[in-house]
């Protein structure tokens, strides 16, 4: 079985794959103050609850946009699963042609999403990830990752309204049902949710026009939305073709298959030294 970690700024989504199929997944809070042992105990309890045996994990893969937590998860992988984790980054085979000015600046989650979407849906593609930040990625019919747009996510915008104003409250992120609102809470929800829908709709329309210049086909780009708030935004606009909540986890399994044969065997002594190195680095970054 494969254990996959998708580490975002707000949550860690982890999933277990067996024979290429996602059999279960969980969502934890991202907390770089937690040690490998704390995360190890939580994951062990989750495994036991689902009736899974941690000893059956044959490999681990990690994608993170939070560098400070990477060494903790690498340490966890070595200590609790006796595996050196595959980390998404430079040198990883993706099957994509990265056209970004500086490929090292592309977030691991964006590359993973693109790799998964190309395999599942084919190109051209527009991929929207509605998480802490809202990202838009464009991929051509030839598998070229062009880049895209990064905007504040719904939760960041909501937090900013609450923290930077004296009288506005914190509100739940849900549709109020109207834009002529008669109370402050609904007015804020309308601006946040419908404003985000409008942004998504506009960027997708503009991105479709620009993407045509790079494609060798007249096929309309498929628009995929993923992330925790994808369903909320999809309910109010027509530009999204598919909501795929597990896209990033499935992308990690795709990239694992592309890279597993590159792995080199390690001796028990090498593994022990590597575990100690990760532990030291995790302590420095905590």
MOPEJO-V168846 format. One record per backbone hydrogen bond with DSSP energy under -0.5 kcal/mol. CO is the residue of the C=O (numbers start at 1). NH is the residue of the N-H. If there is no record, write none. Layout:
# MOPEJO-V168846
CO;NH
CO;NH
This chain:
# MOPEJO-V168846
1;58
1;59
2;4
2;17
3;61
4;15
5;7
5;63
6;8
6;13
7;65
10;30
11;8
11;13
12;14
12;28
13;6
14;26
15;4
16;23
16;24
17;2
18;21
21;18
21;23
24;16
26;14
28;12
29;31
31;34
35;39
36;40
37;41
38;42
39;43
40;44
41;45
42;46
43;47
44;48
45;49
46;50
47;51
47;52
48;51
52;54
53;56
54;57
56;58
59;3
60;86
61;5
62;88
63;7
65;67
66;69
66;70
67;70
67;71
69;73
70;74
71;75
72;76
73;77
74;78
75;79
76;80
76;81
77;81
77;83
78;82
83;85
86;62
89;92
96;98
97;99
97;145
102;105
103;106
107;110
107;111
108;112
109;113
110;114
111;115
112;116
113;117
114;118
115;119
116;120
117;121
117;122
118;122
124;222
125;139
126;128
126;224
127;129
127;137
128;130
128;226
129;131
129;135
130;229
132;153
132;156
133;131
133;135
134;151
135;129
136;149
137;127
138;146
138;147
139;124
139;125
140;143
143;97
143;145
144;140
144;146
145;99
147;138
149;136
151;134
153;157
154;158
155;159
156;160
157;161
158;162
159;163
160;164
172;174
179;181
183;187
184;188
185;189
186;190
187;191
188;192
189;193
189;194
190;194
190;195
191;195
192;196
193;197
194;198
195;199
196;200
197;201
198;202
199;203
200;204
201;205
202;206
203;207
204;208
205;209
206;210
207;211
208;212
210;213
211;214
211;215
212;215
222;126
222;224
223;241
223;242
224;128
225;244
226;130
227;230
229;233
230;234
231;235
233;236
234;237
242;225
242;244
244;247
246;250
247;251
248;252
249;253
250;254
251;255
252;256
253;257
254;258
255;259
256;259
256;260
259;262
260;263
267;271
268;272
269;273
270;274
271;275
272;276
273;277
274;278
275;279
276;280
277;281
278;282
279;283
280;284
281;285
282;286
